[in-house]
Amino acid sequence: MMRACARARAADVGRRDAVSVRLVQWYPGHIARAERLLKEQLRGVDAVLEVRDCRLPLSTSHPDVASWCGDKLRIVVLNRADMVSDEERARWVNYMKANGERRVALTDARAGKGVRRVKEMAMEVSEEINAKRKEKGLLPRPVRAAVVGYPNVGKSALINRLVGKAACASAPRPGVTRDLRWVRVPGSDMDLLDAPGVLPARMHDQRAASKLAMANDIGEASYLSSAMAAAMIEEMKRLPTWELIRPGVIRRFKLNNVDDISGEQFVQEFANKTAGGDVERAGTRMLNDFRGGHIGNFCLELPPRRDQS
């Protein structure tokens, strides 16, 4: 009996280790190729639209984008802004502007909200670039801008809204865009480069990687739904806004003891109640409920306090 328990504990540890290894090493071949092509294309662009998930503005910021862009003009687009609270949106915009981002836009690319402001910012960038060309005695030309970001943060949906048609494949899952493609913004002198989502080759921050899985910003082959759902509950409970989030969790999952049990126990109880004990089915449902906004509208991370930044 004791040996059986020990084997069960060892299997559980191995399972968690396997989740960690698979998550950190998730780097499909098409992303490696896309990163190489993107870096080549970025040498010839004038500006960059970096799209991030407004629920995870830091975790969905590629650590190498700044070095890839150099001194090129940049617009930071916080997409899915409809899925967080008004206060959180304002805090993130203020934080980014305080940290040197001149142009920050909030969008809901699926519904088209905020896209007009992005277009206005893009036109301002275009005018600024061509004004510099004129000063050098050069003729104006269409401005080339790359739209970059992690998988499934809404890059293609944003481009489709900017150009007014389904110019790029778009779906609510990572990995839909596989190739680089240029499209023209109608009524403007701007070309946009739609690029596949690019992840770092190694994710050293396991917590940030887990958040990407929770938000569906990396592929499902990279993790176990039960493990990510458990981590999601723990992540929510750590947030300063947990008191505001808790009622939505209790209402959606019909479990009142969320503060008294671990995330793993919560998933197991939810599985027992709704999925015949199948923790993977239960975990998938919990993740989909968060991704669909059915628990509530909130960020999974908040701006660092001044003493933490």
Secondary structure, 3 states (H helix, E strand, C coil): CHHHHHHHHHHHHHHHHHHHHHHHCCCCHHHHHHHHHHHHHHCCCCEEEEEEECCCCCCCCCCCHHHHHCCCEEEEEEECHHHCCHHHHHHHHHHHHHCCCCCEEEEECCCCECHHHHHHHHHHHHHHHHHHHHHCCCCCCCEEEEEEECCCCCHHHHHHHHHCCCCCCCCCCCCCCCCCEEEECCCCCEEEEECCCCCCCCCCCHHHHHHHHHCCCCCHHHCCHHHHHHHHHHHHHHCCCHHHHHHHHHHHHCCCCCCCCCHHHHHHHHHHHHCCCCHHHHHHHHHHHHHCCCCCCCCCCCCCCCCCC
